[in-house]
Amino acid sequence: MKRSKKAVLLAVLLVLSPLSSVWAVDETVIWNIAEYLNRIYGGIDPNAGLTAFPILNIPMGGRSQSMAGAFSAVSDDISFLEFNPAASSMLENTEIAFFHNNWIADVNVEGVAYTTRFDNFGISGGLKLLHMAFTEYNVYGERVSGGYYSEGTAILNASYNFLSGYNFPGVSFGMNLKGAFRLMPDFTDYFDNIIIDSGMDNSAMMLMADIGMLSRFDFFKTYVSREKNASAAFVMRNIGPPSMDHPLPTVFSAAISYKPIRPLTLAFDFTQPINLINYSESERWYMAFGASANVTKFLSMSGGFMFKAGSSRFTIGSALNLNRMALDVNYTLDMLTQSQAIQPLNRISVGVRLDLGDRGRKELSNRIDDLYFLGLEAFTRGNLADARLCWEEVLRLNPRFEPVMESLAMLEEREALVERVEDLYRLGF
């Protein structure tokens, strides 16, 4: 028992160690890097901040955040929900997760998400809430109004994986239907009198949608595994009408990910914001690079960099996997300005993911493998009838199991050849 407690404590320290290493970095060096990149890119984006519902640009947390948002093509855990709606039909397990993101000062973002899959059909849902204390003071420093500013989103997701089989895992298409709200407290006029319903007049609700595509495949694979080592994705997020004459933060992303070796995942996302009211006022494109590595069976580390005009960010995180539970801890260093007069915004997010099982998919996969090999064994012994029975049962369980299709075709060719030889023998040849 003492050994197990020590092991858990050691694992937690390993999770937090990359964060402490980032804190130890001289922030001036990072600022100089960010300023250099911003000068190359042209400085601050003049169209930044024109969109409504900033909560849509704040991730809940999890591995997607630790990889700086380079996650549209990776999308291999529940944090896919805000990056690619097509991924729910490709996830291995049912998951539920809880997130806390300490965003800026006393601004916090809380989130919860759930996802499950039925064969090639996936569904998910999530809630995210931003809350911030709002206090108004007059010229004498007296408090004249107060309350909370809140924003939130609710997400319903569905996706379907087409052409899924043994050799090719398919192409998945998905959609998120999202509702967002903004609630403001009442504020005062020039005479410090609270304007009744002024907060409600500036509150808003809006419906929007995300659409996405995801495909996985093998590309220059250096190891043996059924798991595909590359993926590609196309996503358009936050598609909807303007809110109180302000456009939504609509973006189009193209992304790829690649595993050069089994423990290491590399990812790249290119994103172009689109102002649906006036395209000429769209923000500049930005891109994100991410990497994730499995250090041990229970510990993984991730990091990333988002290159965005005036708002580049570095991220690093660790995930501790304990049986059916995973703990994600992420650190973000965000530069919102080129000036060092405003200090970098250091943020921590924490997420807990619970693995609720795979609805029997692994057991079914093992059953299919066993039947396939039983059929091969019967075939090598010349027992063609038993081989056919095994392989036909495989196709009943998985109609797109290509190795069995090929084996049955080979069996039919052999039976046709035997029948032809018998016909020739009867004719006296």
Number of C-alpha atoms within 10 A of each C-alpha: 6 6 8 9 10 11 12 13 12 11 18 17 12 17 22 18 13 20 19 12 10 16 12 9 10 9 14 11 10 16 21 13 12 25 22 14 17 21 13 10 16 11 17 17 17 13 13 14 10 15 18 18 21 15 20 19 11 15 23 31 27 30 30 29 27 30 29 30 25 31 31 34 30 30 26 17 24 27 27 23 27 23 24 30 33 35 37 34 27 27 20 17 22 22 22 21 22 20 23 21 23 19 19 13 10 10 14 15 25 21 21 19 22 21 26 25 23 14 13 17 17 24 23 24 20 23 19 22 19 22 16 16 12 15 14 15 13 13 7 6 8 10 12 14 18 14 14 15 19 20 23 22 21 19 21 19 25 22 25 25 23 15 13 18 13 15 14 16 18 19 21 26 24 24 25 26 18 21 16 20 17 21 18 19 21 21 20 17 9 7 7 16 11 14 12 12 13 15 17 13 12 13 18 17 15 18 17 18 19 26 22 24 24 27 23 23 17 17 13 10 16 12 11 9 10 10 11 18 22 22 21 21 26 22 24 23 25 22 21 17 15 18 16 12 10 15 22 26 25 22 20 19 22 19 22 22 25 24 23 16 13 15 13 17 19 22 26 26 25 19 20 17 20 24 21 19 14 9 10 10 15 23 22 17 17 18 20 23 21 27 23 22 18 16 12 11 10 13 19 21 25 25 26 26 23 23 21 24 27 24 20 25 22 24 25 27 30 29 28 23 19 14 9 11 15 19 20 24 29 29 25 25 21 20 24 19 20 21 12 13 7 10 13 20 14 18 16 19 24 20 23 20 24 20 16 14 14 16 15 9 15 13 11 13 13 11 13 22 14 14 19 22 15 16 27 21 15 17 17 10 10 11 13 19 12 16 24 20 14 21 24 19 16 23 16 11 14 16 15 17 21 15 13 26 16 11 18 17 12 12 17 14 12 13 13 12 12 12 12 12 13 13 12 11 10 9 8 7 8
